[in-house]
Amino acid sequence: MIRLEGVTRRYRSAAGERVALDSADLHVAKGEVFGVVGRSGAGKSTLIRTINRLETPDAGKVFVDGQEITALNPAELRAARRRIGMIFQHFNLLNAKTIAQNVAFPLRLEGRPEAEVKARTAELLERLGLSEHANKHPAQLSGGQKQRVGIARALACGPGVLLCDEATSALDPETTEEILTLLDGLNRDLGLTIVLITHQMEVVRRVCDRVAVLKDGRIVEQGATADVFLHPQHPVTRAMLAEGEEAFDASVVPAGARLAKLTFRGASTYEPELSRVARSVGVDYSILSGRISRIRGEPYGQLVVAFTGGDAEAAVAQLTARGVSVESVLGEAA
């Protein structure tokens, strides 16, 4: 649905040149939710804005649904943008207009018949749970309600692609969950292709099928969200995932212990595999840290354990045979 080929974007000023995107290659399949993460200044907003050419690349090509966006003239680009909705961190609503007028605005810009405008606006307000707020103004709504208005407006012209530029960063955790549930439903019900940029790793964990990690304008890692999050390869990815997670206390590790990070996925997350293996090979273990959660609905568990008092290598071999991913941690404790 979306393809970036060697996309580069530079910004020039009196202070010199800054490369915001550096030969970025990206493929987003039709109907998937694709996350883009990175530190501030990594190039996330620039990347998403090249998709609808709010930013014109200095080099490379951008395709949306088979059409080369970077080759369009202004009139063709305006037409293409009607098929690409976009929502923003700070909502960008028209404060002097009512909620219904905000949602209807892109339809009226297109010159749709008034009866169609009213019917489509009413439909979207109903779908987004905003019908009772139709005659209010943005200042009378909460942050979550404003973002719902932004989503309704982005959907007005029936796009196949929805771009989300830090769409949950200005919201509290409860409202963020509501918006993510809404986006998840729109993706499933309408088959929308969604590109979501964020610095919130939990947002990606919750709704994204695949993810790309940006650093200094370069895509340093990408793949299925579960693969990238559970087995990160790049230091930037590992550092971002480690934030907010408490590291185990190395001072309590038993002397001579074999440390391992165990990753369980799917149904095995809730099975007592570790206990079964420990009993089978006669090894003791201590759990130093752990987490059980879900990635895009799939359960997973990760434990850092210290094996002692038995055949740790036999335990590792059996766990691996049972489908558990085992990675060494710091080798053997002193």
Contacts in CASP RR format, 6 or more apart in sequence:
PFRMAT RR
TARGET T0000
AUTHOR 0000-0000-0000
METHOD contacts of the structure
MODEL  1
MIRLEGVTRRYRSAAGERVALDSADLHVAKGEVFGVVGRSGAGKSTLIRT
INRLETPDAGKVFVDGQEITALNPAELRAARRRIGMIFQHFNLLNAKTIA
QNVAFPLRLEGRPEAEVKARTAELLERLGLSEHANKHPAQLSGGQKQRVG
IARALACGPGVLLCDEATSALDPETTEEILTLLDGLNRDLGLTIVLITHQ
MEVVRRVCDRVAVLKDGRIVEQGATADVFLHPQHPVTRAMLAEGEEAFDA
SVVPAGARLAKLTFRGASTYEPELSRVARSVGVDYSILSGRISRIRGEPY
GQLVVAFTGGDAEAAVAQLTARGVSVESVLGEAA
1 28 0 8 1.000
1 29 0 8 1.000
1 30 0 8 1.000
1 31 0 8 1.000
1 32 0 8 1.000
1 64 0 8 1.000
1 65 0 8 1.000
1 160 0 8 1.000
1 161 0 8 1.000
1 193 0 8 1.000
2 26 0 8 1.000
2 27 0 8 1.000
2 28 0 8 1.000
2 34 0 8 1.000
2 51 0 8 1.000
2 62 0 8 1.000
2 63 0 8 1.000
2 64 0 8 1.000
2 161 0 8 1.000
2 193 0 8 1.000
2 195 0 8 1.000
3 26 0 8 1.000
3 27 0 8 1.000
3 28 0 8 1.000
3 61 0 8 1.000
3 62 0 8 1.000
3 63 0 8 1.000
3 66 0 8 1.000
4 24 0 8 1.000
4 25 0 8 1.000
4 26 0 8 1.000
4 27 0 8 1.000
4 47 0 8 1.000
4 50 0 8 1.000
4 51 0 8 1.000
4 60 0 8 1.000
4 61 0 8 1.000
4 62 0 8 1.000
4 63 0 8 1.000
5 25 0 8 1.000
5 60 0 8 1.000
5 61 0 8 1.000
5 62 0 8 1.000
5 63 0 8 1.000
6 23 0 8 1.000
6 24 0 8 1.000
6 25 0 8 1.000
6 59 0 8 1.000
6 60 0 8 1.000
6 61 0 8 1.000
7 21 0 8 1.000
7 23 0 8 1.000
7 24 0 8 1.000
7 25 0 8 1.000
7 26 0 8 1.000
7 47 0 8 1.000
7 50 0 8 1.000
7 57 0 8 1.000
7 59 0 8 1.000
7 60 0 8 1.000
7 61 0 8 1.000
7 62 0 8 1.000
8 19 0 8 1.000
8 21 0 8 1.000
8 22 0 8 1.000
8 23 0 8 1.000
8 24 0 8 1.000
8 57 0 8 1.000
8 58 0 8 1.000
8 59 0 8 1.000
8 60 0 8 1.000
9 19 0 8 1.000
9 20 0 8 1.000
9 21 0 8 1.000
9 46 0 8 1.000
9 50 0 8 1.000
9 55 0 8 1.000
9 57 0 8 1.000
9 58 0 8 1.000
10 17 0 8 1.000
10 18 0 8 1.000
10 19 0 8 1.000
10 20 0 8 1.000
10 58 0 8 1.000
11 17 0 8 1.000
11 18 0 8 1.000
11 20 0 8 1.000
12 18 0 8 1.000
19 216 0 8 1.000
19 217 0 8 1.000
20 41 0 8 1.000
20 43 0 8 1.000
20 46 0 8 1.000
20 217 0 8 1.000
21 43 0 8 1.000
21 46 0 8 1.000
21 47 0 8 1.000
21 50 0 8 1.000
21 57 0 8 1.000
21 217 0 8 1.000
22 216 0 8 1.000
22 217 0 8 1.000
22 218 0 8 1.000
23 59 0 8 1.000
23 218 0 8 1.000
24 47 0 8 1.000
24 217 0 8 1.000
24 218 0 8 1.000
24 219 0 8 1.000
25 219 0 8 1.000
26 47 0 8 1.000
26 212 0 8 1.000
26 219 0 8 1.000
26 222 0 8 1.000
28 34 0 8 1.000
28 193 0 8 1.000
28 195 0 8 1.000
28 210 0 8 1.000
29 193 0 8 1.000
29 210 0 8 1.000
30 65 0 8 1.000
30 193 0 8 1.000
31 187 0 8 1.000
31 191 0 8 1.000
31 192 0 8 1.000
31 193 0 8 1.000
31 194 0 8 1.000
32 193 0 8 1.000
32 194 0 8 1.000
32 209 0 8 1.000
32 210 0 8 1.000
33 183 0 8 1.000
33 184 0 8 1.000
33 187 0 8 1.000
33 193 0 8 1.000
33 194 0 8 1.000
33 196 0 8 1.000
33 207 0 8 1.000
33 208 0 8 1.000
33 209 0 8 1.000
34 193 0 8 1.000
34 194 0 8 1.000
34 195 0 8 1.000
34 196 0 8 1.000
34 208 0 8 1.000
34 209 0 8 1.000
34 210 0 8 1.000
34 211 0 8 1.000
34 212 0 8 1.000
35 195 0 8 1.000
35 196 0 8 1.000
35 197 0 8 1.000
35 198 0 8 1.000
35 204 0 8 1.000
35 208 0 8 1.000
35 210 0 8 1.000
35 211 0 8 1.000
35 212 0 8 1.000
35 225 0 8 1.000
36 44 0 8 1.000
36 47 0 8 1.000
36 48 0 8 1.000
36 195 0 8 1.000
36 196 0 8 1.000
36 197 0 8 1.000
36 198 0 8 1.000
36 211 0 8 1.000
36 212 0 8 1.000
36 214 0 8 1.000
37 44 0 8 1.000
37 197 0 8 1.000
37 198 0 8 1.000
37 199 0 8 1.000
37 201 0 8 1.000
37 204 0 8 1.000
37 211 0 8 1.000
37 212 0 8 1.000
37 213 0 8 1.000
37 214 0 8 1.000
37 240 0 8 1.000
38 44 0 8 1.000
38 199 0 8 1.000
38 213 0 8 1.000
38 214 0 8 1.000
38 215 0 8 1.000
38 236 0 8 1.000
38 240 0 8 1.000
39 199 0 8 1.000
39 215 0 8 1.000
39 236 0 8 1.000
39 240 0 8 1.000
40 199 0 8 1.000
42 214 0 8 1.000
42 215 0 8 1.000
42 216 0 8 1.000
42 217 0 8 1.000
43 214 0 8 1.000
43 217 0 8 1.000
44 197 0 8 1.000
44 198 0 8 1.000
44 199 0 8 1.000
44 214 0 8 1.000
45 165 0 8 1.000
45 166 0 8 1.000
45 197 0 8 1.000
46 55 0 8 1.000
46 217 0 8 1.000
47 197 0 8 1.000
47 214 0 8 1.000
47 217 0 8 1.000
48 163 0 8 1.000
48 164 0 8 1.000
48 165 0 8 1.000
48 195 0 8 1.000
48 197 0 8 1.000
49 55 0 8 1.000
49 165 0 8 1.000
50 56 0 8 1.000
50 57 0 8 1.000
50 62 0 8 1.000
51 62 0 8 1.000
51 64 0 8 1.000
51 69 0 8 1.000
51 84 0 8 1.000
51 161 0 8 1.000
51 163 0 8 1.000
51 195 0 8 1.000
52 64 0 8 1.000
52 69 0 8 1.000
52 80 0 8 1.000
52 81 0 8 1.000
52 84 0 8 1.000
52 85 0 8 1.000
52 86 0 8 1.000
52 163 0 8 1.000
53 62 0 8 1.000
53 69 0 8 1.000
53 70 0 8 1.000
53 72 0 8 1.000
53 77 0 8 1.000
53 81 0 8 1.000
56 70 0 8 1.000
57 70 0 8 1.000
60 70 0 8 1.000
61 68 0 8 1.000
61 70 0 8 1.000
61 71 0 8 1.000
62 68 0 8 1.000
62 69 0 8 1.000
62 70 0 8 1.000
63 69 0 8 1.000
64 80 0 8 1.000
64 83 0 8 1.000
64 84 0 8 1.000
64 161 0 8 1.000
65 83 0 8 1.000
65 160 0 8 1.000
65 161 0 8 1.000
67 80 0 8 1.000
69 77 0 8 1.000
69 80 0 8 1.000
72 80 0 8 1.000
82 106 0 8 1.000
82 110 0 8 1.000
82 157 0 8 1.000
82 158 0 8 1.000
82 159 0 8 1.000
83 157 0 8 1.000
83 158 0 8 1.000
83 159 0 8 1.000
83 160 0 8 1.000
83 161 0 8 1.000
84 159 0 8 1.000
84 160 0 8 1.000
84 161 0 8 1.000
84 162 0 8 1.000
84 163 0 8 1.000
85 154 0 8 1.000
85 155 0 8 1.000
85 157 0 8 1.000
85 159 0 8 1.000
85 160 0 8 1.000
85 161 0 8 1.000
85 162 0 8 1.000
85 163 0 8 1.000
86 154 0 8 1.000
86 162 0 8 1.000
86 163 0 8 1.000
86 164 0 8 1.000
86 165 0 8 1.000
87 147 0 8 1.000
87 150 0 8 1.000
87 151 0 8 1.000
87 154 0 8 1.000
87 162 0 8 1.000
87 163 0 8 1.000
87 164 0 8 1.000
87 165 0 8 1.000
87 167 0 8 1.000
88 150 0 8 1.000
88 165 0 8 1.000
88 166 0 8 1.000
88 167 0 8 1.000
89 165 0 8 1.000
89 166 0 8 1.000
89 167 0 8 1.000
89 169 0 8 1.000
89 170 0 8 1.000
90 170 0 8 1.000
91 138 0 8 1.000
91 143 0 8 1.000
91 146 0 8 1.000
91 147 0 8 1.000
91 149 0 8 1.000
91 150 0 8 1.000
91 170 0 8 1.000
92 150 0 8 1.000
93 102 0 8 1.000
93 138 0 8 1.000
93 146 0 8 1.000
93 149 0 8 1.000
93 150 0 8 1.000
93 153 0 8 1.000
94 101 0 8 1.000
94 102 0 8 1.000
94 105 0 8 1.000
94 138 0 8 1.000
95 137 0 8 1.000
95 138 0 8 1.000
95 139 0 8 1.000
96 137 0 8 1.000
97 105 0 8 1.000
97 137 0 8 1.000
98 134 0 8 1.000
98 135 0 8 1.000
98 136 0 8 1.000
98 137 0 8 1.000
99 125 0 8 1.000
99 130 0 8 1.000
99 133 0 8 1.000
99 134 0 8 1.000
99 135 0 8 1.000
99 136 0 8 1.000
99 137 0 8 1.000
99 138 0 8 1.000
99 141 0 8 1.000
99 149 0 8 1.000
100 121 0 8 1.000
100 125 0 8 1.000
100 134 0 8 1.000
100 135 0 8 1.000
102 138 0 8 1.000
102 149 0 8 1.000
102 150 0 8 1.000
102 153 0 8 1.000
103 121 0 8 1.000
103 124 0 8 1.000
103 125 0 8 1.000
103 130 0 8 1.000
103 149 0 8 1.000
103 150 0 8 1.000
103 152 0 8 1.000
103 153 0 8 1.000
103 156 0 8 1.000
104 117 0 8 1.000
104 118 0 8 1.000
104 120 0 8 1.000
104 121 0 8 1.000
104 156 0 8 1.000
105 153 0 8 1.000
105 156 0 8 1.000
106 153 0 8 1.000
106 156 0 8 1.000
106 157 0 8 1.000
107 116 0 8 1.000
107 117 0 8 1.000
107 120 0 8 1.000
107 121 0 8 1.000
107 156 0 8 1.000
107 157 0 8 1.000
108 117 0 8 1.000
110 157 0 8 1.000
112 120 0 8 1.000
120 156 0 8 1.000
121 134 0 8 1.000
121 156 0 8 1.000
122 131 0 8 1.000
122 134 0 8 1.000
124 130 0 8 1.000
124 152 0 8 1.000
124 155 0 8 1.000
124 156 0 8 1.000
125 131 0 8 1.000
125 133 0 8 1.000
125 134 0 8 1.000
125 152 0 8 1.000
127 152 0 8 1.000
128 148 0 8 1.000
128 149 0 8 1.000
128 151 0 8 1.000
128 152 0 8 1.000
128 182 0 8 1.000
129 148 0 8 1.000
130 145 0 8 1.000
130 148 0 8 1.000
130 149 0 8 1.000
130 152 0 8 1.000
133 140 0 8 1.000
133 141 0 8 1.000
133 145 0 8 1.000
138 146 0 8 1.000
138 149 0 8 1.000
141 149 0 8 1.000
142 175 0 8 1.000
143 170 0 8 1.000
143 171 0 8 1.000
143 175 0 8 1.000
144 171 0 8 1.000
144 175 0 8 1.000
144 178 0 8 1.000
144 179 0 8 1.000
147 167 0 8 1.000
147 168 0 8 1.000
147 171 0 8 1.000
147 175 0 8 1.000
147 179 0 8 1.000
148 179 0 8 1.000
148 182 0 8 1.000
151 162 0 8 1.000
151 179 0 8 1.000
151 182 0 8 1.000
151 183 0 8 1.000
151 186 0 8 1.000
154 162 0 8 1.000
155 162 0 8 1.000
155 186 0 8 1.000
159 192 0 8 1.000
160 190 0 8 1.000
160 191 0 8 1.000
160 192 0 8 1.000
160 193 0 8 1.000
161 192 0 8 1.000
161 193 0 8 1.000
161 194 0 8 1.000
161 195 0 8 1.000
162 183 0 8 1.000
162 186 0 8 1.000
162 192 0 8 1.000
162 193 0 8 1.000
162 194 0 8 1.000
162 195 0 8 1.000
163 194 0 8 1.000
163 195 0 8 1.000
164 183 0 8 1.000
164 194 0 8 1.000
164 195 0 8 1.000
164 196 0 8 1.000
164 197 0 8 1.000
164 198 0 8 1.000
165 197 0 8 1.000
166 197 0 8 1.000
166 198 0 8 1.000
166 199 0 8 1.000
167 179 0 8 1.000
167 183 0 8 1.000
167 196 0 8 1.000
167 198 0 8 1.000
168 175 0 8 1.000
168 176 0 8 1.000
168 179 0 8 1.000
168 180 0 8 1.000
168 198 0 8 1.000
168 200 0 8 1.000
168 203 0 8 1.000
169 198 0 8 1.000
169 199 0 8 1.000
169 200 0 8 1.000
171 179 0 8 1.000
176 200 0 8 1.000
176 203 0 8 1.000
177 206 0 8 1.000
180 203 0 8 1.000
180 206 0 8 1.000
180 207 0 8 1.000
183 194 0 8 1.000
183 196 0 8 1.000
183 207 0 8 1.000
184 206 0 8 1.000
184 207 0 8 1.000
186 192 0 8 1.000
186 194 0 8 1.000
187 194 0 8 1.000
187 207 0 8 1.000
196 203 0 8 1.000
196 204 0 8 1.000
196 207 0 8 1.000
196 208 0 8 1.000
198 204 0 8 1.000
201 229 0 8 1.000
201 240 0 8 1.000
201 241 0 8 1.000
201 243 0 8 1.000
204 211 0 8 1.000
204 225 0 8 1.000
204 229 0 8 1.000
205 225 0 8 1.000
205 229 0 8 1.000
205 293 0 8 1.000
205 294 0 8 1.000
205 295 0 8 1.000
205 296 0 8 1.000
206 296 0 8 1.000
207 296 0 8 1.000
208 225 0 8 1.000
208 296 0 8 1.000
209 224 0 8 1.000
209 225 0 8 1.000
209 296 0 8 1.000
210 222 0 8 1.000
210 223 0 8 1.000
210 224 0 8 1.000
210 225 0 8 1.000
211 222 0 8 1.000
211 223 0 8 1.000
211 225 0 8 1.000
211 228 0 8 1.000
211 229 0 8 1.000
212 219 0 8 1.000
212 221 0 8 1.000
212 222 0 8 1.000
212 223 0 8 1.000
213 219 0 8 1.000
213 220 0 8 1.000
213 221 0 8 1.000
213 222 0 8 1.000
213 228 0 8 1.000
213 234 0 8 1.000
213 236 0 8 1.000
213 237 0 8 1.000
213 240 0 8 1.000
214 220 0 8 1.000
215 234 0 8 1.000
215 236 0 8 1.000
220 234 0 8 1.000
220 236 0 8 1.000
220 237 0 8 1.000
221 228 0 8 1.000
221 232 0 8 1.000
221 233 0 8 1.000
221 234 0 8 1.000
221 236 0 8 1.000
221 237 0 8 1.000
222 228 0 8 1.000
225 295 0 8 1.000
225 296 0 8 1.000
226 265 0 8 1.000
226 295 0 8 1.000
226 296 0 8 1.000
226 298 0 8 1.000
226 300 0 8 1.000
228 237 0 8 1.000
229 241 0 8 1.000
229 295 0 8 1.000
230 263 0 8 1.000
230 265 0 8 1.000
230 295 0 8 1.000
230 300 0 8 1.000
230 302 0 8 1.000
230 325 0 8 1.000
231 263 0 8 1.000
231 325 0 8 1.000
231 327 0 8 1.000
232 238 0 8 1.000
232 241 0 8 1.000
245 289 0 8 1.000
245 291 0 8 1.000
246 289 0 8 1.000
247 289 0 8 1.000
248 288 0 8 1.000
248 289 0 8 1.000
248 304 0 8 1.000
249 288 0 8 1.000
250 330 0 8 1.000
250 333 0 8 1.000
252 288 0 8 1.000
253 259 0 8 1.000
253 288 0 8 1.000
253 306 0 8 1.000
253 333 0 8 1.000
254 286 0 8 1.000
254 306 0 8 1.000
254 308 0 8 1.000
254 333 0 8 1.000
255 333 0 8 1.000
255 334 0 8 1.000
256 308 0 8 1.000
256 332 0 8 1.000
256 333 0 8 1.000
256 334 0 8 1.000
257 286 0 8 1.000
257 306 0 8 1.000
257 307 0 8 1.000
257 308 0 8 1.000
257 332 0 8 1.000
257 333 0 8 1.000
258 306 0 8 1.000
258 307 0 8 1.000
258 308 0 8 1.000
258 312 0 8 1.000
258 313 0 8 1.000
258 316 0 8 1.000
258 331 0 8 1.000
258 332 0 8 1.000
259 288 0 8 1.000
259 304 0 8 1.000
259 305 0 8 1.000
259 306 0 8 1.000
259 307 0 8 1.000
259 328 0 8 1.000
259 329 0 8 1.000
259 330 0 8 1.000
259 331 0 8 1.000
259 332 0 8 1.000
259 333 0 8 1.000
260 304 0 8 1.000
260 305 0 8 1.000
260 307 0 8 1.000
260 312 0 8 1.000
260 316 0 8 1.000
260 326 0 8 1.000
260 327 0 8 1.000
260 328 0 8 1.000
260 329 0 8 1.000
261 302 0 8 1.000
261 303 0 8 1.000
261 304 0 8 1.000
261 326 0 8 1.000
261 327 0 8 1.000
261 328 0 8 1.000
261 329 0 8 1.000
262 274 0 8 1.000
262 302 0 8 1.000
262 303 0 8 1.000
262 304 0 8 1.000
262 305 0 8 1.000
262 319 0 8 1.000
262 324 0 8 1.000
262 325 0 8 1.000
262 326 0 8 1.000
263 300 0 8 1.000
263 301 0 8 1.000
263 302 0 8 1.000
263 324 0 8 1.000
263 325 0 8 1.000
263 326 0 8 1.000
263 327 0 8 1.000
264 271 0 8 1.000
264 273 0 8 1.000
264 300 0 8 1.000
264 301 0 8 1.000
264 302 0 8 1.000
264 303 0 8 1.000
264 324 0 8 1.000
265 298 0 8 1.000
265 299 0 8 1.000
265 300 0 8 1.000
265 301 0 8 1.000
265 325 0 8 1.000
266 298 0 8 1.000
266 299 0 8 1.000
266 300 0 8 1.000
267 299 0 8 1.000
268 322 0 8 1.000
268 323 0 8 1.000
268 324 0 8 1.000
269 292 0 8 1.000
269 299 0 8 1.000
269 300 0 8 1.000
269 301 0 8 1.000
270 299 0 8 1.000
273 319 0 8 1.000
273 322 0 8 1.000
273 324 0 8 1.000
274 285 0 8 1.000
274 303 0 8 1.000
274 305 0 8 1.000
274 319 0 8 1.000
277 283 0 8 1.000
277 315 0 8 1.000
277 318 0 8 1.000
277 319 0 8 1.000
277 322 0 8 1.000
278 284 0 8 1.000
278 285 0 8 1.000
278 315 0 8 1.000
280 318 0 8 1.000
281 310 0 8 1.000
281 311 0 8 1.000
281 314 0 8 1.000
281 315 0 8 1.000
281 318 0 8 1.000
282 309 0 8 1.000
282 310 0 8 1.000
282 311 0 8 1.000
283 307 0 8 1.000
283 308 0 8 1.000
283 309 0 8 1.000
283 310 0 8 1.000
283 311 0 8 1.000
283 312 0 8 1.000
283 314 0 8 1.000
283 315 0 8 1.000
284 307 0 8 1.000
284 308 0 8 1.000
284 309 0 8 1.000
284 310 0 8 1.000
285 305 0 8 1.000
285 306 0 8 1.000
285 307 0 8 1.000
285 308 0 8 1.000
285 315 0 8 1.000
286 305 0 8 1.000
286 306 0 8 1.000
286 308 0 8 1.000
287 303 0 8 1.000
287 304 0 8 1.000
287 305 0 8 1.000
288 304 0 8 1.000
288 305 0 8 1.000
288 306 0 8 1.000
289 303 0 8 1.000
289 304 0 8 1.000
290 301 0 8 1.000
290 302 0 8 1.000
290 303 0 8 1.000
290 304 0 8 1.000
291 301 0 8 1.000
291 302 0 8 1.000
292 299 0 8 1.000
292 300 0 8 1.000
292 301 0 8 1.000
293 299 0 8 1.000
293 300 0 8 1.000
293 301 0 8 1.000
294 300 0 8 1.000
304 329 0 8 1.000
306 333 0 8 1.000
307 315 0 8 1.000
307 316 0 8 1.000
316 326 0 8 1.000
319 326 0 8 1.000
320 326 0 8 1.000
END
